[in-house]
Amino acid sequence: MNQPNQRGGGGGFRQAQQMPSLAIRTKKTQLSTDAYTRIVMAEVWKKDWVYALIPFALGLLPALFVHSWWWLALSAVLTLLFVLFRSAQVTGVTQMEQSKPLFERMAFEMDNKQILLRPASDKEGRAMQITWDLIGRARRDGDAYLLYLKPGSPPEGMAAWRLWLARTFDVPVFLHLPQRIFNSPTDVKLFEAMLRRKDLLPAEASTPTV
């Protein structure tokens, strides 16, 4: 599992640069660990449920040679262990020191070059910087925007099977921007247009001419 400070090729959060006056600024918000867990659990199991069939099938494999109800019980135990392990990966992100900035109360500032995260706890007004090249994708989740950080680059020389595991069972890490934190509907439209220009959201369908 990639740690947040390893995402985006190891760039992570960086010291902020001066934000232009035309940047989009938001009100303060805070993503709770419970909300993060709920969102990621739903996303992970929507994608990974099929992998839970692997330990189930392995547990039943001996039944081809020796018929017993114990193999069904073994399959259930192996599947449960996989579910608990995968779920622990998700909840573990909320406990990591590197992830704490994601769950602080903060305001956002965005322009075409970067996103600034301004924690409310920092009395000196310092901000953390994330450049747009560290954002791998975005999506709308109800009335909020989710900006997903890119997974970090794996260490050189990593075995192919370990590389597959790291990529397949990665845990998503994202910035959560509810629409209510924007100061006006115009800011929401500008932000969404910014995401579309950066190919993070699909382009709006053009209206057919009659």
MIDOSE-1310 file (N, C-alpha, C; in nm, 2 decimals, decimal comma, always signed):
residues 210
mnqp	+0,08/-0,12/+0,00/+0,00/+0,00/+0,00/+0,09/+0,12/+0,00; +0,06/+0,21/-0,09/+0,14/+0,34/-0,10/+0,10/+0,43/+0,01; +0,20/+0,49/+0,07/+0,17/+0,59/+0,17/+0,15/+0,73/+0,11; +0,07/+0,82/+0,17/+0,05/+0,95/+0,11/+0,17/+1,03/+0,07
nqrg	+0,27/+1,02/+0,15/+0,39/+1,10/+0,12/+0,48/+1,03/+0,01; +0,43/+0,92/-0,04/+0,50/+0,85/-0,15/+0,43/+0,88/-0,28; +0,31/+0,94/-0,27/+0,23/+0,96/-0,39/+0,29/+1,07/-0,48; +0,26/+1,06/-0,61/+0,31/+1,16/-0,70/+0,46/+1,16/-0,72
gggg	+0,51/+1,03/-0,72/+0,66/+1,02/-0,74/+0,74/+1,07/-0,62; +0,68/+1,07/-0,50/+0,75/+1,11/-0,38/+0,74/+1,25/-0,35; +0,67/+1,33/-0,43/+0,66/+1,48/-0,41/+0,58/+1,51/-0,28; +0,46/+1,44/-0,27/+0,38/+1,47/-0,15/+0,34/+1,61/-0,14
frqa	+0,33/+1,66/-0,02/+0,29/+1,80/+0,01/+0,42/+1,88/+0,01; +0,42/+1,99/-0,06/+0,54/+2,08/-0,07/+0,51/+2,22/-0,01; +0,61/+2,29/+0,01/+0,60/+2,43/+0,05/+0,52/+2,51/-0,05; +0,43/+2,59/-0,01/+0,34/+2,66/-0,10/+0,42/+2,78/-0,17
qqmp	+0,38/+2,81/-0,29/+0,43/+2,93/-0,36/+0,32/+3,03/-0,35; +0,35/+3,15/-0,40/+0,25/+3,26/-0,39/+0,13/+3,23/-0,49; +0,01/+3,24/-0,44/-0,11/+3,21/-0,51/-0,15/+3,34/-0,58; -0,18/+3,33/-0,72/-0,23/+3,45/-0,79/-0,36/+3,50/-0,73
slai	-0,39/+3,63/-0,75/-0,51/+3,69/-0,69/-0,64/+3,64/-0,76; -0,63/+3,58/-0,87/-0,75/+3,52/-0,94/-0,78/+3,38/-0,90; -0,71/+3,33/-0,80/-0,73/+3,19/-0,76/-0,87/+3,17/-0,70; -0,92/+3,05/-0,71/-1,04/+3,01/-0,65/-1,02/+2,98/-0,50
rtkk	-1,08/+3,05/-0,41/-1,06/+3,03/-0,27/-1,19/+2,97/-0,21; -1,18/+2,88/-0,11/-1,29/+2,82/-0,05/-1,30/+2,85/+0,10; -1,41/+2,81/+0,15/-1,43/+2,82/+0,30/-1,36/+2,69/+0,36; -1,35/+2,69/+0,49/-1,29/+2,58/+0,56/-1,38/+2,46/+0,56
tqls	-1,32/+2,34/+0,55/-1,39/+2,22/+0,56/-1,31/+2,11/+0,63; -1,36/+2,00/+0,67/-1,29/+1,89/+0,73/-1,35/+1,76/+0,69; -1,26/+1,67/+0,64/-1,30/+1,54/+0,60/-1,28/+1,45/+0,72; -1,39/+1,39/+0,77/-1,37/+1,30/+0,89/-1,32/+1,17/+0,85
tday	-1,25/+1,10/+0,94/-1,20/+0,97/+0,91/-1,31/+0,87/+0,88; -1,43/+0,89/+0,94/-1,54/+0,80/+0,91/-1,59/+0,82/+0,77; -1,60/+0,94/+0,73/-1,65/+0,97/+0,59/-1,55/+0,91/+0,49; -1,42/+0,93/+0,51/-1,32/+0,88/+0,42/-1,33/+0,73/+0,42
triv	-1,34/+0,66/+0,53/-1,35/+0,52/+0,53/-1,47/+0,47/+0,45; -1,58/+0,54/+0,47/-1,71/+0,50/+0,40/-1,69/+0,51/+0,25; -1,63/+0,62/+0,21/-1,62/+0,64/+0,06/-1,52/+0,54/+0,00; -1,41/+0,52/+0,07/-1,30/+0,43/+0,02/-1,35/+0,28/+0,02
maev	-1,41/+0,24/+0,13/-1,46/+0,11/+0,14/-1,56/+0,07/+0,03; -1,65/+0,16/+0,00/-1,74/+0,14/-0,11/-1,67/+0,13/-0,25; -1,57/+0,21/-0,27/-1,49/+0,21/-0,39/-1,40/+0,09/-0,40; -1,34/+0,05/-0,29/-1,25/-0,06/-0,29/-1,32/-0,19/-0,32
wkkd	-1,44/-0,21/-0,25/-1,51/-0,34/-0,27/-1,59/-0,35/-0,39; -1,62/-0,23/-0,45/-1,68/-0,23/-0,58/-1,58/-0,29/-0,69; -1,46/-0,26/-0,67/-1,35/-0,31/-0,76/-1,29/-0,44/-0,72; -1,28/-0,47/-0,59/-1,20/-0,59/-0,55/-1,28/-0,71/-0,50
wvya	-1,41/-0,70/-0,51/-1,49/-0,81/-0,46/-1,45/-0,94/-0,53; -1,41/-0,93/-0,66/-1,38/-1,05/-0,74/-1,26/-1,12/-0,68; -1,16/-1,04/-0,62/-1,04/-1,11/-0,56/-1,08/-1,19/-0,44; -1,19/-1,16/-0,38/-1,23/-1,24/-0,26/-1,27/-1,38/-0,30
lipf	-1,29/-1,40/-0,43/-1,32/-1,54/-0,48/-1,20/-1,63/-0,48; -1,08/-1,56/-0,49/-0,96/-1,64/-0,50/-0,93/-1,73/-0,37; -0,93/-1,67/-0,25/-0,92/-1,75/-0,13/-1,03/-1,85/-0,11; -1,15/-1,81/-0,16/-1,27/-1,90/-0,15/-1,24/-2,03/-0,23
algl	-1,19/-2,00/-0,36/-1,16/-2,12/-0,45/-1,05/-2,20/-0,40; -0,95/-2,14/-0,34/-0,83/-2,21/-0,29/-0,87/-2,30/-0,17; -0,96/-2,25/-0,09/-1,01/-2,33/+0,02/-1,09/-2,45/-0,02; -1,16/-2,44/-0,13/-1,24/-2,55/-0,18/-1,16/-2,65/-0,27
lpal	-1,04/-2,61/-0,31/-0,96/-2,69/-0,40/-0,94/-2,84/-0,35; -0,91/-2,86/-0,22/-0,88/-2,99/-0,18/-1,01/-3,08/-0,19; -1,13/-3,02/-0,20/-1,25/-3,09/-0,20/-1,26/-3,18/-0,33; -1,17/-3,14/-0,43/-1,17/-3,22/-0,55/-1,12/-3,36/-0,53
fvhs	-1,04/-3,37/-0,42/-0,97/-3,50/-0,39/-1,03/-3,57/-0,27; -1,07/-3,49/-0,17/-1,12/-3,54/-0,05/-1,25/-3,46/-0,01; -1,36/-3,53/-0,02/-1,49/-3,46/+0,00/-1,52/-3,44/+0,15; -1,53/-3,32/+0,19/-1,56/-3,29/+0,33/-1,62/-3,15/+0,34
wwwl	-1,71/-3,13/+0,44/-1,77/-3,00/+0,46/-1,67/-2,91/+0,53; -1,56/-2,96/+0,58/-1,45/-2,88/+0,64/-1,39/-2,79/+0,54; -1,38/-2,83/+0,41/-1,32/-2,74/+0,31/-1,41/-2,62/+0,28; -1,54/-2,63/+0,30/-1,63/-2,51/+0,28/-1,60/-2,42/+0,40
alsa	-1,58/-2,47/+0,52/-1,55/-2,39/+0,63/-1,41/-2,32/+0,61; -1,32/-2,39/+0,56/-1,19/-2,33/+0,53/-1,20/-2,22/+0,43; -1,28/-2,24/+0,33/-1,30/-2,13/+0,23/-1,36/-2,01/+0,29; -1,46/-2,03/+0,38/-1,52/-1,91/+0,44/-1,42/-1,84/+0,53
vltl	-1,33/-1,91/+0,60/-1,23/-1,85/+0,69/-1,13/-1,77/+0,61; -1,08/-1,83/+0,50/-0,98/-1,76/+0,41/-1,04/-1,64/+0,35; -1,17/-1,65/+0,31/-1,23/-1,53/+0,25/-1,25/-1,42/+0,35; -1,29/-1,46/+0,47/-1,30/-1,36/+0,58/-1,17/-1,29/+0,61
lfvl	-1,06/-1,37/+0,62/-0,93/-1,31/+0,65/-0,89/-1,21/+0,54; -0,92/-1,24/+0,41/-0,89/-1,15/+0,30/-0,97/-1,02/+0,32; -1,10/-1,03/+0,35/-1,18/-0,92/+0,37/-1,13/-0,83/+0,48; -1,09/-0,89/+0,59/-1,04/-0,82/+0,71/-0,91/-0,75/+0,68
frsa	-0,82/-0,82/+0,60/-0,69/-0,76/+0,57/-0,71/-0,64/+0,47; -0,80/-0,66/+0,37/-0,82/-0,54/+0,28/-0,88/-0,43/+0,35; -0,98/-0,45/+0,44/-1,04/-0,35/+0,51/-0,95/-0,28/+0,61; -0,86/-0,36/+0,66/-0,76/-0,30/+0,75/-0,66/-0,20/+0,68
qvtg	-0,64/-0,23/+0,55/-0,55/-0,14/+0,47/-0,62/+0,00/+0,46; -0,75/+0,00/+0,44/-0,83/+0,12/+0,43/-0,83/+0,20/+0,56; -0,86/+0,13/+0,67/-0,87/+0,20/+0,80/-0,73/+0,24/+0,85; -0,63/+0,17/+0,80/-0,49/+0,20/+0,84/-0,45/+0,34/+0,79
vtqm	-0,50/+0,38/+0,67/-0,46/+0,51/+0,62/-0,50/+0,62/+0,71; -0,61/+0,61/+0,78/-0,65/+0,71/+0,87/-0,57/+0,72/+1,00; -0,49/+0,62/+1,03/-0,40/+0,62/+1,15/-0,26/+0,66/+1,12; -0,22/+0,67/+0,99/-0,09/+0,70/+0,96/-0,05/+0,85/+0,98
eqsk	+0,07/+0,87/+1,02/+0,11/+1,01/+1,05/+0,11/+1,09/+0,92; +0,15/+1,03/+0,81/+0,16/+1,10/+0,68/+0,02/+1,15/+0,63; -0,09/+1,08/+0,68/-0,22/+1,11/+0,63/-0,29/+1,22/+0,71; -0,24/+1,26/+0,82/-0,31/+1,35/+0,91/-0,35/+1,48/+0,84
plfe	-0,26/+1,54/+0,75/-0,31/+1,66/+0,69/-0,44/+1,65/+0,61; -0,47/+1,53/+0,56/-0,59/+1,51/+0,48/-0,72/+1,52/+0,57; -0,70/+1,51/+0,70/-0,82/+1,51/+0,79/-0,82/+1,63/+0,88; -0,74/+1,73/+0,85/-0,74/+1,85/+0,93/-0,85/+1,94/+0,87
rmaf	-0,90/+2,04/+0,95/-0,99/+2,14/+0,90/-0,90/+2,24/+0,82; -0,94/+2,27/+0,70/-0,86/+2,35/+0,61/-0,94/+2,42/+0,50; -0,88/+2,52/+0,44/-0,94/+2,58/+0,33/-0,85/+2,55/+0,21; -0,91/+2,56/+0,09/-0,83/+2,53/-0,04/-0,82/+2,66/-0,12
emdn	-0,71/+2,67/-0,20/-0,70/+2,77/-0,30/-0,64/+2,70/-0,42; -0,71/+2,73/-0,54/-0,67/+2,66/-0,66/-0,65/+2,76/-0,77; -0,54/+2,74/-0,85/-0,53/+2,81/-0,98/-0,48/+2,71/-1,08; -0,44/+2,75/-1,20/-0,41/+2,65/-1,30/-0,28/+2,58/-1,28
kqil	-0,20/+2,62/-1,18/-0,07/+2,56/-1,15/-0,07/+2,47/-1,03; -0,15/+2,50/-0,93/-0,13/+2,43/-0,80/-0,26/+2,44/-0,72; -0,26/+2,36/-0,61/-0,37/+2,36/-0,51/-0,30/+2,38/-0,38; -0,35/+2,48/-0,30/-0,29/+2,51/-0,17/-0,39/+2,46/-0,06
lrpa	-0,34/+2,39/+0,04/-0,41/+2,35/+0,15/-0,37/+2,43/+0,27; -0,47/+2,51/+0,33/-0,43/+2,59/+0,44/-0,50/+2,54/+0,57; -0,43/+2,47/+0,65/-0,49/+2,42/+0,77/-0,53/+2,53/+0,87; -0,65/+2,51/+0,93/-0,69/+2,61/+1,02/-0,61/+2,62/+1,15
sdke	-0,54/+2,51/+1,18/-0,45/+2,50/+1,30/-0,32/+2,58/+1,28; -0,28/+2,61/+1,16/-0,16/+2,68/+1,14/-0,18/+2,83/+1,15; -0,14/+2,89/+1,27/-0,17/+3,03/+1,30/-0,08/+3,12/+1,21; +0,03/+3,07/+1,15/+0,12/+3,15/+1,07/+0,07/+3,16/+0,93
gram	-0,04/+3,09/+0,89/-0,09/+3,10/+0,76/-0,02/+3,03/+0,65; +0,07/+2,93/+0,69/+0,14/+2,85/+0,60/+0,05/+2,75/+0,53; +0,09/+2,71/+0,41/+0,00/+2,62/+0,33/+0,09/+2,51/+0,27; +0,02/+2,40/+0,24/+0,08/+2,29/+0,18/+0,04/+2,30/+0,03
qitw	+0,14/+2,26/-0,06/+0,12/+2,27/-0,20/+0,11/+2,14/-0,27; +0,01/+2,12/-0,36/+0,00/+2,01/-0,44/-0,01/+2,06/-0,58; +0,08/+2,02/-0,67/+0,07/+2,06/-0,81/-0,02/+1,97/-0,88; -0,08/+2,02/-0,99/-0,18/+1,94/-1,06/-0,13/+1,81/-1,12
dlig	+0,00/+1,80/-1,14/+0,06/+1,68/-1,20/+0,05/+1,56/-1,10; +0,03/+1,59/-0,97/+0,02/+1,49/-0,87/-0,13/+1,44/-0,85; -0,22/+1,50/-0,93/-0,36/+1,45/-0,92/-0,38/+1,36/-1,04; -0,42/+1,23/-1,01/-0,44/+1,14/-1,11/-0,57/+1,13/-1,18
rarr	-0,67/+1,16/-1,10/-0,81/+1,16/-1,15/-0,90/+1,24/-1,05; -1,02/+1,27/-1,10/-1,12/+1,34/-1,02/-1,26/+1,28/-1,05; -1,35/+1,29/-0,95/-1,48/+1,25/-0,98/-1,58/+1,33/-0,89; -1,70/+1,34/-0,93/-1,80/+1,40/-0,84/-1,87/+1,29/-0,76
dgda	-1,88/+1,31/-0,63/-1,95/+1,21/-0,54/-2,06/+1,29/-0,47; -2,18/+1,28/-0,53/-2,29/+1,36/-0,48/-2,26/+1,51/-0,50; -2,25/+1,58/-0,39/-2,23/+1,72/-0,40/-2,09/+1,76/-0,36; -2,00/+1,67/-0,39/-1,86/+1,70/-0,36/-1,77/+1,65/-0,47
ylly	-1,65/+1,71/-0,48/-1,55/+1,67/-0,57/-1,44/+1,60/-0,50; -1,39/+1,49/-0,56/-1,29/+1,41/-0,50/-1,17/+1,41/-0,60; -1,05/+1,46/-0,55/-0,93/+1,47/-0,63/-0,83/+1,36/-0,58; -0,81/+1,26/-0,66/-0,73/+1,15/-0,62/-0,58/+1,17/-0,65
lkpg	-0,49/+1,15/-0,54/-0,35/+1,17/-0,56/-0,30/+1,04/-0,64; -0,20/+1,07/-0,72/-0,14/+0,96/-0,80/-0,06/+0,87/-0,70; -0,06/+0,73/-0,73/+0,03/+0,65/-0,65/+0,17/+0,68/-0,67; +0,25/+0,66/-0,57/+0,40/+0,69/-0,58/+0,47/+0,59/-0,67
sppe	+0,59/+0,62/-0,71/+0,67/+0,53/-0,80/+0,72/+0,42/-0,71; +0,71/+0,29/-0,75/+0,76/+0,18/-0,67/+0,91/+0,18/-0,67; +0,97/+0,12/-0,57/+1,12/+0,11/-0,56/+1,18/+0,04/-0,68; +1,29/+0,07/-0,73/+1,35/+0,00/-0,84/+1,39/-0,14/-0,80
gmaa	+1,37/-0,23/-0,89/+1,41/-0,37/-0,87/+1,30/-0,45/-0,80; +1,19/-0,39/-0,78/+1,08/-0,46/-0,71/+1,03/-0,58/-0,79; +1,02/-0,70/-0,73/+0,97/-0,81/-0,80/+0,84/-0,79/-0,87; +0,81/-0,86/-0,98/+0,69/-0,83/-1,06/+0,57/-0,86/-0,98
wrlw	+0,57/-0,97/-0,90/+0,45/-1,01/-0,82/+0,42/-0,91/-0,71; +0,53/-0,85/-0,65/+0,51/-0,75/-0,55/+0,46/-0,62/-0,61; +0,50/-0,59/-0,73/+0,46/-0,47/-0,80/+0,31/-0,48/-0,84; +0,27/-0,60/-0,88/+0,13/-0,63/-0,91/+0,04/-0,61/-0,78
lart	+0,09/-0,66/-0,67/+0,01/-0,65/-0,55/+0,00/-0,51/-0,50; +0,11/-0,43/-0,52/+0,11/-0,29/-0,48/+0,01/-0,21/-0,56; +0,00/-0,24/-0,69/-0,08/-0,16/-0,78/-0,23/-0,21/-0,76; -0,25/-0,34/-0,75/-0,38/-0,39/-0,74/-0,45/-0,36/-0,61
fdvp	-0,38/-0,36/-0,50/-0,44/-0,34/-0,37/-0,40/-0,21/-0,31; -0,38/-0,11/-0,39/-0,35/+0,03/-0,34/-0,48/+0,08/-0,28; -0,46/+0,17/-0,18/-0,57/+0,24/-0,12/-0,58/+0,38/-0,17; -0,70/+0,42/-0,22/-0,71/+0,56/-0,28/-0,69/+0,66/-0,17
vflh	-0,62/+0,77/-0,20/-0,61/+0,89/-0,11/-0,65/+1,01/-0,19; -0,74/+1,09/-0,14/-0,80/+1,20/-0,22/-0,82/+1,32/-0,13; -0,83/+1,44/-0,20/-0,88/+1,56/-0,14/-1,03/+1,57/-0,16; -1,10/+1,61/-0,06/-1,25/+1,61/-0,06/-1,30/+1,76/-0,05
lpqr	-1,36/+1,80/-0,16/-1,40/+1,94/-0,17/-1,56/+1,94/-0,19; -1,63/+1,96/-0,08/-1,78/+1,97/-0,10/-1,82/+2,10/-0,17; -1,92/+2,10/-0,24/-1,96/+2,22/-0,32/-2,00/+2,34/-0,22; -2,05/+2,30/-0,10/-2,09/+2,41/-0,01/-1,97/+2,50/+0,04
ifns	-1,85/+2,45/+0,02/-1,74/+2,54/+0,07/-1,70/+2,64/-0,03; -1,75/+2,64/-0,16/-1,72/+2,74/-0,25/-1,80/+2,86/-0,22; -1,75/+2,98/-0,25/-1,81/+3,10/-0,21/-1,92/+3,15/-0,30; -1,93/+3,09/-0,42/-2,04/+3,13/-0,51/-2,06/+3,02/-0,62
ptdv	-2,18/+3,01/-0,68/-2,20/+2,91/-0,79/-2,10/+2,94/-0,90; -2,05/+3,06/-0,92/-1,96/+3,09/-1,03/-1,82/+3,02/-1,00; -1,78/+3,02/-0,87/-1,66/+2,95/-0,83/-1,67/+2,80/-0,86; -1,79/+2,74/-0,84/-1,81/+2,60/-0,86/-1,79/+2,57/-1,01
klfe	-1,85/+2,66/-1,10/-1,84/+2,64/-1,24/-1,70/+2,66/-1,29; -1,63/+2,76/-1,23/-1,49/+2,78/-1,27/-1,40/+2,66/-1,23; -1,42/+2,61/-1,11/-1,34/+2,49/-1,07/-1,37/+2,37/-1,15; -1,50/+2,35/-1,18/-1,53/+2,23/-1,27/-1,47/+2,25/-1,41
amlr	-1,47/+2,37/-1,46/-1,41/+2,40/-1,59/-1,26/+2,37/-1,59; -1,20/+2,41/-1,47/-1,06/+2,38/-1,46/-1,03/+2,23/-1,46; -1,11/+2,15/-1,39/-1,09/+2,01/-1,39/-1,11/+1,95/-1,53; -1,20/+2,00/-1,61/-1,22/+1,95/-1,75/-1,11/+1,99/-1,84
rkdl	-1,05/+2,11/-1,82/-0,94/+2,15/-1,90/-0,82/+2,06/-1,87; -0,81/+2,01/-1,75/-0,69/+1,92/-1,72/-0,73/+1,78/-1,74; -0,84/+1,75/-1,81/-0,88/+1,61/-1,84/-0,90/+1,53/-1,72; -0,94/+1,59/-1,61/-0,97/+1,52/-1,48/-1,12/+1,48/-1,47
lpae	-1,20/+1,56/-1,55/-1,34/+1,53/-1,56/-1,37/+1,52/-1,71; -1,47/+1,44/-1,75/-1,51/+1,43/-1,89/-1,56/+1,56/-1,94; -1,54/+1,59/-2,06/-1,59/+1,72/-2,12/-1,74/+1,71/-2,13; -1,80/+1,83/-2,12/-1,95/+1,83/-2,12/-1,99/+1,80/-2,26
astp	-2,10/+1,72/-2,27/-2,16/+1,69/-2,41/-2,21/+1,81/-2,47; -2,17/+1,83/-2,60/-2,22/+1,95/-2,67/-2,37/+1,93/-2,71; -2,44/+2,04/-2,71/-2,58/+2,04/-2,75/-2,60/+2,02/-2,90; -2,67/+1,92/-2,94/-2,68/+1,90/-3,09/-2,76/+2,01/-3,15
tv	-2,72/+2,05/-3,27/-2,79/+2,15/-3,35/-2,90/+2,10/-3,43; -3,00/+2,17/-3,44/-3,12/+2,13/-3,52/-3,12/+2,18/-3,66
